[in-house]
Amino acid sequence: MIDDDIRERAEALLTAAREAGVMVVTCESCTGGLISGSLTAIAGSSDVVEGGFVTYSNSAKIRLGVPESLIEAHGAVSEEVARAMAEAARDRSGAAPNLVSVSVTGVAGPGGGSAEKPVGLVHFAAAAAGATVHRECRFGDIGRDSVRKTSVLEALNLLDGLIAPE
């Protein structure tokens, strides 16, 4: 059900998380659950995957715990909101010391972009105890499916960097 490259990346992340004793939670907007889906497609992932949130709408983000004022000030597709999503998902999942979260919010297209926030702009954040990291990617207008797939891989890479820094 998932591409080989995503499966390989997800398996590697699950192995790294097991070795580090880490649990993972996801918070997804433009990927709509594909990150958690890629992880849970692997048998035995329940020892690493805590859960996930799909916060596609602004109201869902707010219910999770993202301040409405951040969305109003910066828009849903922003560094500030990506960070708040990752932190809120981690908090709502118990914020155990070994819990890490990843969030993604972006413009997958084909519409919805603007000069300031074009199609293919995606913000990622990952949160662990005492640290939240952010990454912005501008994939371009490569098609909705490609933006989403590339975002899944990027999110898994970002998580891996937080779990097993080089």
N, C-alpha and C positions, 0 to 999 in steps of 0.2 A: 504493500500500500504506500510505502514511502520510497523515494529515490535512493539508490545505493549510496550516493555521496552523503545524503542526510543521515541514512541509517548508520553508516560508518562513523560519522561525527558524533551522533547521539550515543552510540555504543562506547566510544572513547570517553565521552563526558561522563557517562554512568560509571565507567570503571574508575576514572579519576575521583569522582565524588565518593564512591565506595571506599577507595583507598584513603581518602581524606576524612572519612566519617561525616560527610556533608549531606544534608537534605536540600532539595531544590523545590522552589515554588515559582510559577510563571504568572505574569500579568500581561495580557496581550490585547492589542487593539487591532492594528491592520493585519496581523497574522491570524486573528480569529481562532486561536487554539492550536495552530499548527506546531508550535514549539512543544507544548505539552504532549500533543499527539505524536510527535516524532520520538519523544522520550518514552512514552507509554506503549509505543508499538514494539518495544524491545521487551521480551519476556524477562521477568524478574525485576523490572524497574521500580516496583513498589517499595523496595528497600531504600530507594534514593528519592523518588518523586513524592513530595508532600502533597502537592495539589496545584491548582491553577485557577486563574480568574480570566475571563474574557470580558473586557471592559471596552466594548466597541463604541458605545455612545458616551457623550460627556456626562450624562446623568449617571451612568454606571461607574464611571471614574470617580465621580463625587461620592456616590454611595460607598465605594471602596474606602474612601478617605482622602482622595486628592482634593485639596482646597479649591473651591469654585473660583476664588480670586486668582489662583495661578492660571487656570484655564482662560479666564477673562483677560488677564494681563498678557499672557504669552501665547495663547492658543493651545489646542490639544496636542498639536505636533510641535513639541518644543523640548529642549533639554530639561527645563524646570518640571514639566509634567511627566516626562519619562522618569526622572529621579523620584518624583513624588509617587508615581505608580509602583516603582520597585520597592520603595520604603513602605508604602501602605500595604502591599501584598505580603511583605515580610512581617510587618506588625500584625496584620489580621490572621496570619498563620502561626502566631505564637512567639515570634522573634527569638526562638531558641538560639544559643550561641553558634550552633552548627548549621543554621538555616541560611541559605543564600537564595536570592530572588533575581529574576531577570524580567525586564519590561521592554515593550516595543510599542511605539506609536509613530505612524507615518502616513504618507499619501501614496497609496498603491496604484491609484489610477483606475481606469483611464482618465477620469475627470477629477475634479476637486482640487487641482493644483492652482497655484498663483505664482506671480513673479517672485514673491518672497519665499513661498513654500511650494516649490514645484513638485510635480509627480516624480516619485522616486526618492524624495527626502524622507529619511527614517531616523528617528532618535531611539537609542537603546540606553538602558541603565541596568546595572547589576548592583545589588546591595548585600552586604554581609555585616556582621557585628562591627560597628564603628567605621565602615567604609562604604561609600557609594561611588561607582565609576560611571562615566557617560561616554558614549560614542555617537557621533553623527555621521551618517552615510548619505551620499547623494548618488544613487544608483542610476539616475536618469529615467527617461520614459521608456523602459525596456519591456513593458507589458506587466499587467497586474500579477499574473502567475509568477513571472520572474522576480518581480520586486518581493513578493511574499516568500518565495523559496530562498532567495538570497538573504532575506531578513532572518529566516530560521537559522541558516548557517552562521550568520553574523552573531546572532544571539547566543548560539551554542558556543561559539568561539569566545565571546565576551565572558560568559559564565566560566568557561574553562580557565581563562586567565585569572579569574578571581579565586577559583578553587585550587589551581595548581600553578601559581605564578612561576615564570622561568627564572 
